Amino acid sequence: MAVIYSLAVWLYGGVIRLAAFFHPKAKAWVTGRKGLFRHIAAQYRKEGTTVWFHCASLGEFEQGRPVMEALKEKMPDIRIVLTFFSPSGYEVRKDYRGADHVFYLPLDTRRNARRFVELIDPDLVVFVKYEFWYHFLRVLDERRVPVVLISAIFRPEQWFFRWWGRWFLRMFRVYRKIFVQDDTSAALLRARGIRQVEVAGDTRFDRVVAVASSRKRIPVAEVFGADRTVVVAGSTWKEDETLLARYINARIRPYKWIIAPHEIHRTHLAWLKEQLKIPTLFYSEADKQRPEAAEVLIIDNIGMLSSLYAYGKVAYIGGGFGAGIHNILEAAVYGMPVLFGPRYEKFREAVELVRRGGAFPVEDGESLESRLNLLYDDIPARERAAEIARTFVMESAGSTDVIVNNLLKLF
């Protein structure tokens, strides 16, 4: 099976290189890894204690970030090496000041794993959520480097719980500790003889609490939403925006709207504005017009969304009509009911918040209209849902302390 895995990795690398001729993200993946080992050798020197954190992309980074920062606070002299697999993570966070070095992770071949680990020479390795790289784990095990997995979540249908994935499941024993988000994940691993498991929760709760407590003031949003009920629609895709535009244009209830699309390239922004038939303003143009005169404010930049939710009474989170919803916790922490599309079952926090009554999935325009109307008309119901959302986030925080206290023991 190891041979089959290695072949699959090799084929994956080949497909990405071919796709690089046509797809910008694939091109960034390939370009970013050119001369990677020379770059690492030139930039990195082993000094003192080194902790290597690996995140697949931005979502995993947000889960690893609280642990990195808390560990650095406890041990200021450690050096942190942060790696990403995806360009969407690396390109956004390559200048992250919480890490001493940020690199791409090379493709998981035996040769690459040996070279990378020899260069970095880590004293501790922290993988985030779904990172199960066979050759890297083997090399780290051979060198007796402690490896920890954090914020992990497991489901019975995942491939390594099937008969043909059992060979890889044995590699889980390499992890010195596996911190999982829930009891179901812990039970799945323990039933298969993996005992070094602890339920610690999801570090994203700690992250959103920290971000909310130090959020940025956004004067344009303050003026725009003054004395009106605002819906903040974050990380929306075309499917979400098409649905929202129908409701917005009908002016069924006098909401104001802040929309932060997932895609902010010029073509998409122009398309979105064209869909909206009521006064609409781009954030970048707010200094030239009166924000309060607009009914829709489109955010045409990145980095503001987590603070923008503070100006809303209701949140809509995009992605639920595609591969899956984006981060609902960034909105819920402010105490607001959260709406999203039907594809949310793989997101534990969404399932739980729906069960509690703080979040509401919508399947089509009719269900969206019904829910938005209710949340506008029935203020006590809206406030109950808001309090449920806020309480859920606050009660779920604390994972970072559990993990960091355990990591300190490994030194």
SEDOGU-820246 format. One record per residue (C-alpha): x, y, z; residue in one letter. Coordinates in nm, 3 decimals. Layout:
u:X	v:Y	w:Z	code:a
...
END
This chain:
u:0.000	v:0.000	w:0.000	code:m
u:0.288	v:0.236	w:0.066	code:a
u:0.395	v:0.189	w:-0.298	code:v
u:0.045	v:0.272	w:-0.418	code:i
u:0.040	v:0.581	w:-0.195	code:y
u:0.376	v:0.698	w:-0.331	code:s
u:0.258	v:0.645	w:-0.687	code:l
u:-0.060	v:0.841	w:-0.617	code:a
u:0.145	v:1.131	w:-0.477	code:v
u:0.373	v:1.125	w:-0.781	code:w
u:0.072	v:1.126	w:-1.016	code:l
u:-0.086	v:1.410	w:-0.819	code:y
u:0.229	v:1.617	w:-0.864	code:g
u:0.223	v:1.547	w:-1.236	code:g
u:-0.141	v:1.648	w:-1.272	code:v
u:-0.079	v:1.973	w:-1.084	code:i
u:0.213	v:2.056	w:-1.313	code:r
u:-0.004	v:2.001	w:-1.618	code:l
u:-0.287	v:2.204	w:-1.468	code:a
u:-0.042	v:2.488	w:-1.403	code:a
u:-0.058	v:2.575	w:-1.773	code:f
u:-0.428	v:2.656	w:-1.739	code:f
u:-0.513	v:2.723	w:-1.374	code:h
u:-0.365	v:3.016	w:-1.172	code:p
u:-0.387	v:2.832	w:-0.838	code:k
u:-0.209	v:2.527	w:-0.977	code:a
u:0.055	v:2.756	w:-1.127	code:k
u:0.111	v:2.920	w:-0.788	code:a
u:0.142	v:2.573	w:-0.629	code:w
u:0.415	v:2.474	w:-0.875	code:v
u:0.594	v:2.811	w:-0.887	code:t
u:0.604	v:2.839	w:-0.509	code:g
u:0.790	v:2.508	w:-0.479	code:r
u:1.059	v:2.580	w:-0.738	code:k
u:1.397	v:2.586	w:-0.567	code:g
u:1.223	v:2.531	w:-0.233	code:l
u:1.510	v:2.346	w:-0.064	code:f
u:1.766	v:2.605	w:-0.178	code:r
u:1.536	v:2.876	w:-0.044	code:h
u:1.501	v:2.703	w:0.293	code:i
u:1.876	v:2.642	w:0.319	code:a
u:1.943	v:3.010	w:0.248	code:a
u:1.678	v:3.146	w:0.486	code:q
u:1.681	v:2.904	w:0.778	code:y
u:1.941	v:2.827	w:1.042	code:r
u:1.869	v:2.600	w:1.337	code:k
u:1.895	v:2.808	w:1.655	code:e
u:1.758	v:2.684	w:1.985	code:g
u:1.422	v:2.509	w:2.002	code:t
u:1.225	v:2.483	w:1.678	code:t
u:0.855	v:2.401	w:1.652	code:v
u:0.719	v:2.321	w:1.308	code:w
u:0.347	v:2.392	w:1.250	code:f
u:0.186	v:2.265	w:0.932	code:h
u:-0.152	v:2.383	w:0.798	code:c
u:-0.312	v:2.281	w:0.472	code:a
u:-0.460	v:2.623	w:0.402	code:s
u:-0.620	v:2.930	w:0.559	code:l
u:-0.891	v:2.749	w:0.753	code:g
u:-0.639	v:2.525	w:0.925	code:e
u:-0.414	v:2.824	w:0.987	code:f
u:-0.693	v:2.991	w:1.184	code:e
u:-0.708	v:2.679	w:1.400	code:q
u:-0.333	v:2.662	w:1.448	code:g
u:-0.279	v:3.032	w:1.502	code:r
u:-0.407	v:3.053	w:1.863	code:p
u:-0.177	v:2.766	w:1.959	code:v
u:0.125	v:2.923	w:1.788	code:m
u:0.070	v:3.256	w:1.957	code:e
u:-0.001	v:3.110	w:2.301	code:a
u:0.304	v:2.883	w:2.279	code:l
u:0.522	v:3.177	w:2.174	code:k
u:0.391	v:3.376	w:2.467	code:e
u:0.484	v:3.096	w:2.707	code:k
u:0.822	v:3.034	w:2.542	code:m
u:0.938	v:3.357	w:2.370	code:p
u:1.271	v:3.206	w:2.261	code:d
u:1.130	v:2.925	w:2.049	code:i
u:1.149	v:2.951	w:1.672	code:r
u:0.834	v:2.869	w:1.478	code:i
u:0.843	v:2.733	w:1.123	code:v
u:0.504	v:2.745	w:0.951	code:l
u:0.428	v:2.551	w:0.633	code:t
u:0.131	v:2.546	w:0.398	code:f
u:0.026	v:2.299	w:0.133	code:f
u:-0.210	v:2.532	w:-0.053	code:s
u:-0.124	v:2.862	w:-0.227	code:p
u:-0.442	v:3.015	w:-0.084	code:s
u:-0.289	v:2.973	w:0.261	code:g
u:0.071	v:3.055	w:0.178	code:y
u:0.006	v:3.364	w:-0.033	code:e
u:-0.216	v:3.525	w:0.231	code:v
u:-0.001	v:3.436	w:0.534	code:r
u:0.355	v:3.425	w:0.401	code:k
u:0.431	v:3.742	w:0.600	code:d
u:0.266	v:3.623	w:0.922	code:y
u:0.470	v:3.774	w:1.204	code:r
u:0.384	v:3.501	w:1.451	code:g
u:0.618	v:3.264	w:1.267	code:a
u:0.992	v:3.304	w:1.220	code:d
u:0.978	v:3.133	w:0.879	code:h
u:0.693	v:3.049	w:0.640	code:v
u:0.749	v:2.790	w:0.365	code:f
u:0.555	v:2.567	w:0.131	code:y
u:0.541	v:2.201	w:0.226	code:l
u:0.715	v:1.992	w:-0.040	code:p
u:0.527	v:1.704	w:-0.197	code:l
u:0.515	v:1.401	w:0.035	code:d
u:0.780	v:1.175	w:-0.114	code:t
u:1.034	v:0.984	w:0.089	code:r
u:1.321	v:1.192	w:-0.048	code:r
u:1.145	v:1.525	w:0.007	code:n
u:1.045	v:1.432	w:0.361	code:a
u:1.402	v:1.341	w:0.455	code:r
u:1.549	v:1.658	w:0.305	code:r
u:1.292	v:1.887	w:0.462	code:f
u:1.312	v:1.736	w:0.811	code:v
u:1.693	v:1.738	w:0.801	code:e
u:1.694	v:2.105	w:0.706	code:l
u:1.438	v:2.217	w:0.966	code:i
u:1.552	v:1.974	w:1.238	code:d
u:1.238	v:2.036	w:1.449	code:p
u:1.211	v:1.962	w:1.819	code:d
u:0.833	v:1.937	w:1.801	code:l
u:0.587	v:1.913	w:1.512	code:v
u:0.222	v:2.023	w:1.521	code:v
u:-0.007	v:1.921	w:1.237	code:f
u:-0.351	v:2.084	w:1.217	code:v
u:-0.682	v:1.904	w:1.161	code:k
u:-0.646	v:1.678	w:0.854	code:y
u:-0.273	v:1.651	w:0.792	code:e
u:-0.173	v:1.286	w:0.750	code:f
u:0.140	v:1.279	w:0.534	code:w
u:0.272	v:0.925	w:0.529	code:y
u:0.640	v:0.985	w:0.443	code:h
u:0.674	v:1.288	w:0.668	code:f
u:0.527	v:1.093	w:0.958	code:l
u:0.763	v:0.803	w:0.895	code:r
u:1.073	v:1.020	w:0.881	code:v
u:0.974	v:1.210	w:1.195	code:l
u:0.911	v:0.881	w:1.374	code:d
u:1.253	v:0.749	w:1.269	code:e
u:1.415	v:1.063	w:1.408	code:r
u:1.207	v:1.035	w:1.729	code:r
u:1.060	v:1.383	w:1.687	code:v
u:0.734	v:1.422	w:1.883	code:p
u:0.438	v:1.491	w:1.653	code:v
u:0.102	v:1.623	w:1.770	code:v
u:-0.226	v:1.658	w:1.579	code:l
u:-0.462	v:1.935	w:1.693	code:i
u:-0.824	v:2.034	w:1.621	code:s
u:-0.876	v:1.702	w:1.445	code:a
u:-1.220	v:1.572	w:1.360	code:i
u:-1.308	v:1.228	w:1.231	code:f
u:-1.612	v:1.071	w:1.065	code:r
u:-1.682	v:0.701	w:0.999	code:p
u:-1.693	v:0.750	w:0.621	code:e
u:-1.336	v:0.882	w:0.599	code:q
u:-1.113	v:0.664	w:0.386	code:w
u:-0.869	v:0.552	w:0.654	code:f
u:-1.158	v:0.386	w:0.843	code:f
u:-1.231	v:0.164	w:0.544	code:r
u:-1.058	v:-0.172	w:0.495	code:w
u:-0.817	v:-0.038	w:0.234	code:w
u:-0.712	v:0.252	w:0.457	code:g
u:-0.620	v:0.049	w:0.764	code:r
u:-0.252	v:0.038	w:0.669	code:w
u:-0.242	v:0.418	w:0.696	code:f
u:-0.438	v:0.421	w:1.020	code:l
u:-0.139	v:0.248	w:1.177	code:r
u:0.060	v:0.565	w:1.116	code:m
u:-0.166	v:0.747	w:1.360	code:f
u:0.035	v:0.581	w:1.635	code:r
u:0.323	v:0.810	w:1.537	code:v
u:0.134	v:1.103	w:1.689	code:y
u:0.240	v:1.154	w:2.047	code:r
u:-0.101	v:1.309	w:2.111	code:k
u:-0.414	v:1.364	w:1.903	code:i
u:-0.639	v:1.646	w:2.019	code:f
u:-0.986	v:1.602	w:1.869	code:v
u:-1.283	v:1.835	w:1.856	code:q
u:-1.553	v:1.600	w:1.985	code:d
u:-1.634	v:1.273	w:2.159	code:d
u:-1.735	v:1.101	w:1.835	code:t
u:-1.386	v:1.149	w:1.691	code:s
u:-1.226	v:1.017	w:2.009	code:a
u:-1.449	v:0.709	w:2.010	code:a
u:-1.367	v:0.630	w:1.646	code:l
u:-0.994	v:0.630	w:1.717	code:l
u:-1.012	v:0.445	w:2.047	code:r
u:-1.223	v:0.172	w:1.892	code:a
u:-0.931	v:0.110	w:1.656	code:r
u:-0.670	v:0.093	w:1.929	code:g
u:-0.546	v:0.452	w:1.909	code:i
u:-0.543	v:0.561	w:2.273	code:r
u:-0.335	v:0.881	w:2.283	code:q
u:-0.648	v:1.087	w:2.220	code:v
u:-0.788	v:1.381	w:2.415	code:e
u:-1.105	v:1.580	w:2.349	code:v
u:-0.993	v:1.945	w:2.356	code:a
u:-1.246	v:2.115	w:2.129	code:g
u:-1.184	v:2.348	w:1.838	code:d
u:-0.923	v:2.624	w:1.870	code:t
u:-1.119	v:2.842	w:1.627	code:r
u:-1.349	v:2.936	w:1.915	code:f
u:-1.052	v:3.088	w:2.098	code:d
u:-0.945	v:3.266	w:1.782	code:r
u:-1.281	v:3.431	w:1.714	code:v
u:-1.316	v:3.538	w:2.077	code:v
u:-0.972	v:3.701	w:2.061	code:a
u:-1.048	v:3.871	w:1.728	code:v
u:-1.384	v:4.003	w:1.850	code:a
u:-1.228	v:4.148	w:2.165	code:s
u:-0.978	v:4.346	w:1.955	code:s
u:-1.190	v:4.412	w:1.648	code:r
u:-1.123	v:4.707	w:1.421	code:k
u:-1.357	v:5.004	w:1.422	code:r
u:-1.497	v:5.062	w:1.073	code:i
u:-1.647	v:5.413	w:1.052	code:p
u:-1.801	v:5.356	w:0.708	code:v
u:-1.999	v:5.059	w:0.842	code:a
u:-2.109	v:5.262	w:1.144	code:e
u:-2.248	v:5.539	w:0.926	code:v
u:-2.396	v:5.297	w:0.672	code:f
u:-2.593	v:5.095	w:0.927	code:g
u:-2.697	v:5.369	w:1.169	code:a
u:-3.054	v:5.316	w:1.296	code:d
u:-3.120	v:5.027	w:1.056	code:r
u:-3.124	v:4.649	w:1.087	code:t
u:-2.821	v:4.522	w:0.895	code:v
u:-2.758	v:4.178	w:0.747	code:v
u:-2.389	v:4.098	w:0.699	code:v
u:-2.339	v:3.841	w:0.424	code:a
u:-1.985	v:3.704	w:0.446	code:g
u:-1.776	v:3.491	w:0.210	code:s
u:-2.060	v:3.465	w:-0.039	code:t
u:-2.041	v:3.281	w:-0.371	code:w
u:-2.243	v:3.338	w:-0.686	code:k
u:-2.513	v:3.091	w:-0.580	code:e
u:-2.558	v:3.272	w:-0.250	code:d
u:-2.556	v:3.614	w:-0.411	code:e
u:-2.815	v:3.518	w:-0.673	code:t
u:-3.050	v:3.408	w:-0.396	code:l
u:-2.983	v:3.712	w:-0.182	code:l
u:-3.022	v:3.954	w:-0.474	code:a
u:-3.379	v:3.837	w:-0.536	code:r
u:-3.474	v:3.909	w:-0.176	code:y
u:-3.285	v:4.239	w:-0.164	code:i
u:-3.434	v:4.370	w:-0.488	code:n
u:-3.788	v:4.285	w:-0.375	code:a
u:-3.741	v:4.504	w:-0.064	code:r
u:-3.962	v:4.268	w:0.134	code:i
u:-3.825	v:4.402	w:0.463	code:r
u:-3.625	v:4.726	w:0.509	code:p
u:-3.293	v:4.560	w:0.588	code:y
u:-2.962	v:4.714	w:0.493	code:k
u:-2.696	v:4.481	w:0.355	code:w
u:-2.321	v:4.447	w:0.387	code:i
u:-2.195	v:4.188	w:0.139	code:i
u:-1.836	v:4.061	w:0.153	code:a
u:-1.797	v:3.827	w:-0.148	code:p
u:-1.550	v:3.540	w:-0.141	code:h
u:-1.432	v:3.641	w:-0.489	code:e
u:-1.332	v:4.007	w:-0.519	code:i
u:-1.187	v:4.018	w:-0.869	code:h
u:-1.320	v:4.295	w:-1.089	code:r
u:-1.541	v:4.079	w:-1.312	code:t
u:-1.726	v:3.923	w:-1.023	code:h
u:-1.775	v:4.252	w:-0.840	code:l
u:-1.919	v:4.409	w:-1.155	code:a
u:-2.153	v:4.111	w:-1.195	code:w
u:-2.269	v:4.138	w:-0.834	code:l
u:-2.344	v:4.508	w:-0.855	code:k
u:-2.537	v:4.448	w:-1.174	code:e
u:-2.763	v:4.201	w:-0.992	code:q
u:-2.862	v:4.459	w:-0.732	code:l
u:-3.135	v:4.701	w:-0.837	code:k
u:-3.125	v:4.925	w:-0.530	code:i
u:-2.866	v:5.190	w:-0.428	code:p
u:-2.535	v:5.005	w:-0.393	code:t
u:-2.191	v:5.127	w:-0.291	code:l
u:-1.845	v:4.969	w:-0.304	code:f
u:-1.645	v:5.014	w:0.015	code:y
u:-1.351	v:5.153	w:-0.186	code:s
u:-1.576	v:5.437	w:-0.309	code:e
u:-1.725	v:5.525	w:0.031	code:a
u:-1.512	v:5.837	w:0.068	code:d
u:-1.665	v:5.982	w:-0.249	code:k
u:-2.031	v:5.923	w:-0.160	code:q
u:-2.260	v:5.923	w:0.143	code:r
u:-2.262	v:5.566	w:0.281	code:p
u:-2.593	v:5.621	w:0.462	code:e
u:-2.763	v:5.682	w:0.125	code:a
u:-2.685	v:5.331	w:0.003	code:a
u:-2.883	v:5.021	w:0.092	code:e
u:-2.611	v:4.772	w:0.001	code:v
u:-2.242	v:4.807	w:0.087	code:l
u:-2.016	v:4.571	w:-0.110	code:i
u:-1.679	v:4.503	w:0.050	code:i
u:-1.423	v:4.495	w:-0.232	code:d
u:-1.118	v:4.409	w:-0.022	code:n
u:-1.005	v:4.137	w:0.219	code:i
u:-0.925	v:4.134	w:0.589	code:g
u:-1.228	v:4.321	w:0.726	code:m
u:-1.497	v:4.057	w:0.753	code:l
u:-1.434	v:3.941	w:1.110	code:s
u:-1.480	v:4.300	w:1.230	code:s
u:-1.771	v:4.380	w:0.998	code:l
u:-1.997	v:4.125	w:1.164	code:y
u:-2.010	v:4.353	w:1.469	code:a
u:-2.227	v:4.594	w:1.267	code:y
u:-2.497	v:4.340	w:1.186	code:g
u:-2.804	v:4.196	w:1.355	code:k
u:-2.824	v:3.891	w:1.126	code:v
u:-2.548	v:3.706	w:0.942	code:a
u:-2.557	v:3.505	w:0.622	code:y
u:-2.252	v:3.282	w:0.562	code:i
u:-2.170	v:3.176	w:0.209	code:g
u:-2.061	v:2.844	w:0.063	code:g
u:-2.360	v:2.632	w:0.166	code:g
u:-2.476	v:2.588	w:-0.193	code:f
u:-2.130	v:2.467	w:-0.297	code:g
u:-1.861	v:2.262	w:-0.127	code:a
u:-1.958	v:2.376	w:0.224	code:g
u:-2.007	v:2.679	w:0.444	code:i
u:-1.735	v:2.918	w:0.551	code:h
u:-1.657	v:3.015	w:0.910	code:n
u:-1.983	v:3.078	w:1.099	code:i
u:-1.806	v:3.141	w:1.430	code:l
u:-1.673	v:3.481	w:1.319	code:e
u:-2.035	v:3.599	w:1.314	code:a
u:-2.179	v:3.396	w:1.602	code:a
u:-1.927	v:3.539	w:1.851	code:v
u:-2.096	v:3.879	w:1.822	code:y
u:-2.434	v:3.735	w:1.920	code:g
u:-2.637	v:3.716	w:1.601	code:m
u:-2.849	v:3.449	w:1.431	code:p
u:-2.665	v:3.286	w:1.143	code:v
u:-2.811	v:3.171	w:0.810	code:l
u:-2.643	v:2.953	w:0.547	code:f
u:-2.714	v:2.711	w:0.263	code:g
u:-2.803	v:2.340	w:0.293	code:p
u:-2.454	v:2.187	w:0.275	code:r
u:-2.343	v:2.224	w:0.633	code:y
u:-2.361	v:1.869	w:0.776	code:e
u:-1.983	v:1.821	w:0.779	code:k
u:-1.936	v:2.126	w:1.003	code:f
u:-1.981	v:2.026	w:1.363	code:r
u:-2.029	v:2.381	w:1.491	code:e
u:-2.303	v:2.447	w:1.234	code:a
u:-2.489	v:2.127	w:1.316	code:v
u:-2.477	v:2.204	w:1.688	code:e
u:-2.582	v:2.566	w:1.646	code:l
u:-2.877	v:2.461	w:1.428	code:v
u:-2.976	v:2.209	w:1.695	code:r
u:-2.966	v:2.477	w:1.963	code:r
u:-3.163	v:2.730	w:1.761	code:g
u:-2.893	v:2.987	w:1.690	code:g
u:-2.843	v:2.905	w:1.321	code:a
u:-3.085	v:2.837	w:1.037	code:f
u:-3.017	v:2.656	w:0.708	code:p
u:-3.203	v:2.777	w:0.400	code:v
u:-3.264	v:2.565	w:0.093	code:e
u:-3.410	v:2.811	w:-0.157	code:d
u:-3.549	v:3.159	w:-0.202	code:g
u:-3.873	v:3.075	w:-0.024	code:e
u:-3.704	v:2.949	w:0.294	code:s
u:-3.461	v:3.243	w:0.289	code:l
u:-3.751	v:3.489	w:0.264	code:e
u:-3.943	v:3.319	w:0.542	code:s
u:-3.649	v:3.319	w:0.782	code:r
u:-3.539	v:3.676	w:0.711	code:l
u:-3.895	v:3.801	w:0.751	code:n
u:-3.932	v:3.625	w:1.085	code:l
u:-3.601	v:3.760	w:1.216	code:l
u:-3.705	v:4.113	w:1.121	code:y
u:-4.062	v:4.096	w:1.252	code:d
u:-4.006	v:3.899	w:1.572	code:d
u:-3.736	v:4.086	w:1.762	code:i
u:-3.757	v:3.867	w:2.077	code:p
u:-3.703	v:3.556	w:1.860	code:a
u:-3.406	v:3.721	w:1.692	code:r
u:-3.258	v:3.817	w:2.028	code:e
u:-3.303	v:3.461	w:2.163	code:r
u:-3.120	v:3.317	w:1.863	code:a
u:-2.848	v:3.579	w:1.903	code:a
u:-2.792	v:3.491	w:2.266	code:e
u:-2.782	v:3.119	w:2.182	code:i
u:-2.512	v:3.186	w:1.923	code:a
u:-2.301	v:3.400	w:2.156	code:r
u:-2.331	v:3.156	w:2.447	code:t
u:-2.237	v:2.863	w:2.225	code:f
u:-1.911	v:3.029	w:2.123	code:v
u:-1.817	v:3.140	w:2.473	code:m
u:-1.891	v:2.799	w:2.626	code:e
u:-1.680	v:2.626	w:2.361	code:s
u:-1.366	v:2.837	w:2.410	code:a
u:-1.063	v:2.712	w:2.603	code:g
u:-0.917	v:2.452	w:2.368	code:s
u:-0.594	v:2.644	w:2.320	code:t
u:-0.498	v:2.632	w:2.688	code:d
u:-0.554	v:2.255	w:2.700	code:v
u:-0.333	v:2.197	w:2.397	code:i
u:-0.054	v:2.438	w:2.491	code:v
u:-0.027	v:2.299	w:2.844	code:n
u:0.022	v:1.954	w:2.694	code:n
u:0.274	v:2.077	w:2.438	code:l
u:0.487	v:2.233	w:2.709	code:l
u:0.523	v:1.891	w:2.870	code:k
u:0.673	v:1.752	w:2.550	code:l
u:0.975	v:1.981	w:2.580	code:f
END
